[in-house]
Amino acid sequence: MSTGILYHGLGVRGHVHESTHFVRGSIFFWVRQEPESWRCSACGSADVIGRGTETRFFRCVSLGRKQIWMVLPVPRLECHQCGVVRQAAIPFARPRCTYTKSFETYVLDLCRLMTMLDVARHLGVSWYLVKQIQARDLAKRFAKPKLKKLRQIAIDEISIGKGHRYLTVVQDLETGRVVYVGEGKGADALKSFWKRLHASHARVRAVAIDMSKAYIAAVKKHLPKAVLVFDRFHIVKLFNEKLSDLRRELHREASTLLEKQVLKGTRWLLLKNPENLDERRNEKQRLADALRLNEPLATAYYMKEDLRQFWDQPTKATARRVLADWVARAQASGIRILQGLAKTAAAYREGILAWYDFPISTGPLEGTNNKIQTM
């Protein structure tokens, strides 16, 4: 085999072919590294002397259905610069890898066309090796994405695995890219993100978050000019949780068996949007019965539906009047849970109204978080 075939066919430079062996359907090319190309694998110095060899096998790109292996007695070199003995640098393979760079590229190309398990079966390697190659490539390309063009972002936390382990995720809402994942939750999980963001000189205009005090304080400190947009889905979720609490409270205080039977099992009916109630299961009638029997529950339910209309107003000024009216009615309702929600809405009024300046939410990030949890 010529040196040209080694270089152009297998991506091997600075080595000389010595012999070829055929073993059980595989082809083994024995090569040696020229002393002129010896380099210290740590500092790259050529001021080295040989101290023996260690034979290593490297998987190459297949030839048809035949596996190709490169067998190289890797020189052990004593570096006069470092003063230690190490294996020589191997230009055609990454450190501590049993395959060539060209084989790695071939695996990544196949992964775009088939599953990792299919690639492993096709090449006769383990699924873990294919996964390892793909993970390294993803880390290289996405571990530290550029932040300079960030304009609108969403921040949220997710719980993964057991033992209350949390991750804090930041997503670019314009491109859908996850730009940061931090261990833990709260402001501390974002420390390294703020450092990278300041270094990038990005001009973030809006941030979608829930009403977490830790996130609010962190964003105001590090992005004082950015607009805080409180996520509409978290607001509705908070209301639904309070509505469920009210239903349970009323069920406990119900004085008659009929009231208890009507209230029992209505949790999901209260949380559903009216247009999603199933006529075949008589859900509309069951909900109407529960609301007719209990005035506080009916008031809270219709207030929930009124709150949904806030995000459908034609202008921000109209939305401001709608929200002010809703807060006033909730405060006057005499229902403790509604009064608490009114206090929250009034305190976070500007962040809720900011949706009309930047109609963004953490919704796309919630979908990404579900994928992370699945993985």
ChimeraX attribute file (.defattr): number of C-alpha atoms within 10 A of each C-alpha:
attribute: neighborCount
match mode: 1-to-1
recipient: residues
	/A:1	11
	/A:2	9
	/A:3	14
	/A:4	13
	/A:5	13
	/A:6	18
	/A:7	14
	/A:8	10
	/A:9	12
	/A:10	19
	/A:11	18
	/A:12	22
	/A:13	18
	/A:14	17
	/A:15	20
	/A:16	17
	/A:17	18
	/A:18	11
	/A:19	11
	/A:20	15
	/A:21	10
	/A:22	11
	/A:23	8
	/A:24	7
	/A:25	10
	/A:26	14
	/A:27	18
	/A:28	20
	/A:29	20
	/A:30	18
	/A:31	19
	/A:32	15
	/A:33	18
	/A:34	12
	/A:35	14
	/A:36	8
	/A:37	14
	/A:38	24
	/A:39	24
	/A:40	25
	/A:41	18
	/A:42	14
	/A:43	11
	/A:44	15
	/A:45	14
	/A:46	17
	/A:47	14
	/A:48	22
	/A:49	17
	/A:50	16
	/A:51	12
	/A:52	12
	/A:53	14
	/A:54	10
	/A:55	9
	/A:56	11
	/A:57	18
	/A:58	19
	/A:59	21
	/A:60	24
	/A:61	22
	/A:62	16
	/A:63	10
	/A:64	7
	/A:65	11
	/A:66	15
	/A:67	17
	/A:68	21
	/A:69	22
	/A:70	21
	/A:71	19
	/A:72	20
	/A:73	15
	/A:74	20
	/A:75	24
	/A:76	20
	/A:77	24
	/A:78	21
	/A:79	23
	/A:80	14
	/A:81	14
	/A:82	15
	/A:83	9
	/A:84	12
	/A:85	17
	/A:86	18
	/A:87	21
	/A:88	23
	/A:89	21
	/A:90	22
	/A:91	17
	/A:92	19
	/A:93	19
	/A:94	13
	/A:95	12
	/A:96	6
	/A:97	13
	/A:98	16
	/A:99	20
	/A:100	24
	/A:101	21
	/A:102	18
	/A:103	21
	/A:104	20
	/A:105	15
	/A:106	14
	/A:107	21
	/A:108	18
	/A:109	12
	/A:110	15
	/A:111	18
	/A:112	10
	/A:113	10
	/A:114	10
	/A:115	12
	/A:116	21
	/A:117	15
	/A:118	15
	/A:119	21
	/A:120	19
	/A:121	11
	/A:122	11
	/A:123	15
	/A:124	12
	/A:125	13
	/A:126	13
	/A:127	15
	/A:128	12
	/A:129	17
	/A:130	21
	/A:131	17
	/A:132	11
	/A:133	16
	/A:134	18
	/A:135	12
	/A:136	12
	/A:137	15
	/A:138	11
	/A:139	11
	/A:140	11
	/A:141	10
	/A:142	14
	/A:143	14
	/A:144	11
	/A:145	13
	/A:146	13
	/A:147	20
	/A:148	15
	/A:149	13
	/A:150	21
	/A:151	16
	/A:152	21
	/A:153	25
	/A:154	25
	/A:155	22
	/A:156	20
	/A:157	22
	/A:158	17
	/A:159	16
	/A:160	16
	/A:161	9
	/A:162	7
	/A:163	7
	/A:164	9
	/A:165	12
	/A:166	18
	/A:167	19
	/A:168	21
	/A:169	25
	/A:170	24
	/A:171	24
	/A:172	21
	/A:173	22
	/A:174	12
	/A:175	10
	/A:176	13
	/A:177	15
	/A:178	19
	/A:179	18
	/A:180	20
	/A:181	18
	/A:182	18
	/A:183	14
	/A:184	18
	/A:185	19
	/A:186	20
	/A:187	16
	/A:188	15
	/A:189	18
	/A:190	22
	/A:191	13
	/A:192	12
	/A:193	17
	/A:194	15
	/A:195	11
	/A:196	16
	/A:197	18
	/A:198	14
	/A:199	11
	/A:200	14
	/A:201	12
	/A:202	15
	/A:203	17
	/A:204	19
	/A:205	16
	/A:206	25
	/A:207	28
	/A:208	29
	/A:209	25
	/A:210	23
	/A:211	19
	/A:212	12
	/A:213	11
	/A:214	12
	/A:215	19
	/A:216	17
	/A:217	13
	/A:218	17
	/A:219	22
	/A:220	13
	/A:221	10
	/A:222	14
	/A:223	19
	/A:224	13
	/A:225	13
	/A:226	16
	/A:227	21
	/A:228	25
	/A:229	27
	/A:230	26
	/A:231	23
	/A:232	22
	/A:233	14
	/A:234	16
	/A:235	18
	/A:236	16
	/A:237	12
	/A:238	13
	/A:239	21
	/A:240	20
	/A:241	11
	/A:242	17
	/A:243	21
	/A:244	17
	/A:245	14
	/A:246	20
	/A:247	22
	/A:248	16
	/A:249	11
	/A:250	17
	/A:251	17
	/A:252	11
	/A:253	11
	/A:254	15
	/A:255	10
	/A:256	9
	/A:257	9
	/A:258	11
	/A:259	17
	/A:260	16
	/A:261	13
	/A:262	18
	/A:263	24
	/A:264	13
	/A:265	13
	/A:266	17
	/A:267	17
	/A:268	13
	/A:269	18
	/A:270	23
	/A:271	18
	/A:272	12
	/A:273	12
	/A:274	13
	/A:275	7
	/A:276	10
	/A:277	17
	/A:278	13
	/A:279	9
	/A:280	7
	/A:281	9
	/A:282	10
	/A:283	17
	/A:284	16
	/A:285	13
	/A:286	16
	/A:287	21
	/A:288	13
	/A:289	14
	/A:290	22
	/A:291	20
	/A:292	12
	/A:293	14
	/A:294	16
	/A:295	11
	/A:296	17
	/A:297	21
	/A:298	17
	/A:299	15
	/A:300	24
	/A:301	17
	/A:302	13
	/A:303	18
	/A:304	20
	/A:305	14
	/A:306	13
	/A:307	17
	/A:308	14
	/A:309	12
	/A:310	20
	/A:311	18
	/A:312	11
	/A:313	13
	/A:314	10
	/A:315	11
	/A:316	16
	/A:317	12
	/A:318	13
	/A:319	19
	/A:320	18
	/A:321	12
	/A:322	18
	/A:323	23
	/A:324	16
	/A:325	12
	/A:326	20
	/A:327	23
	/A:328	15
	/A:329	15
	/A:330	22
	/A:331	18
	/A:332	12
	/A:333	16
	/A:334	11
	/A:335	15
	/A:336	12
	/A:337	17
	/A:338	25
	/A:339	18
	/A:340	13
	/A:341	18
	/A:342	21
	/A:343	15
	/A:344	14
	/A:345	18
	/A:346	15
	/A:347	11
	/A:348	14
	/A:349	16
	/A:350	15
	/A:351	19
	/A:352	23
	/A:353	21
	/A:354	19
	/A:355	21
	/A:356	19
	/A:357	12
	/A:358	16
	/A:359	14
	/A:360	23
	/A:361	24
	/A:362	25
	/A:363	16
	/A:364	14
	/A:365	24
	/A:366	18
	/A:367	10
	/A:368	17
	/A:369	21
	/A:370	12
	/A:371	10
	/A:372	14
	/A:373	11
	/A:374	9
	/A:375	7
